């Protein structure tokens, strides 16, 4: 992947260390694939004006979710005036919680260490990819390039193959979990949403639901 090579040449610190570990091979079977389910919470969706507030992740080894590796990191404010504003009503993170957080470089270092040698899994993964890559450029001089699996994209393609035309609500994480008979979780906490995404991915790729090999998922979603 040429973009990964380019970013690796520019990366410093924890991102440079991340790039020293190869990504999973495209021939890896899903039953053996190392994955990190990731979710981010931010003050909004605009990269130019919003910022990361927390990152949550849950590792998966093949079809096993490793709850002991689950982690959530709250990111401290850049300056005293950098509050969470009205976004607190969505994610529940208050200014006091953010003030007690860690610098973004430290949060990214933890994430990148957990992500080494794994594919990243997220729901509507563009948000995670964009915010994490922008944060890595600021902290470590280069963007983040990692094979990514996206339950949103997987669900959309599956519905379209079944001649179902999904509306926006149909592809939301809670609605999809309900479709696969999974329990509901309180939304918008990073580590909980990461776990919810991991469970959904296992349900969607189970043999009875038409499991696809990693290579085909990767080629369509990276």
Secondary structure as GFF3:
##gff-version 3
##sequence-region A 1 222
A	DSSP	alpha_helix	2	10	.	.	.	ID=ss1
A	DSSP	alpha_helix	13	19	.	.	.	ID=ss2
A	DSSP	three_ten_helix	30	32	.	.	.	ID=ss3
A	DSSP	beta_strand	34	42	.	.	.	ID=ss4
A	DSSP	beta_strand	52	61	.	.	.	ID=ss5
A	DSSP	beta_strand	64	74	.	.	.	ID=ss6
A	DSSP	three_ten_helix	85	87	.	.	.	ID=ss7
A	DSSP	alpha_helix	88	91	.	.	.	ID=ss8
A	DSSP	alpha_helix	95	99	.	.	.	ID=ss9
A	DSSP	alpha_helix	104	115	.	.	.	ID=ss10
A	DSSP	beta_strand	119	122	.	.	.	ID=ss11
A	DSSP	alpha_helix	126	140	.	.	.	ID=ss12
A	DSSP	beta_strand	148	150	.	.	.	ID=ss13
A	DSSP	alpha_helix	151	161	.	.	.	ID=ss14
A	DSSP	three_ten_helix	168	171	.	.	.	ID=ss15
A	DSSP	alpha_helix	173	179	.	.	.	ID=ss16
A	DSSP	alpha_helix	190	204	.	.	.	ID=ss17
A	DSSP	three_ten_helix	207	209	.	.	.	ID=ss18
A	DSSP	alpha_helix	214	221	.	.	.	ID=ss19
###
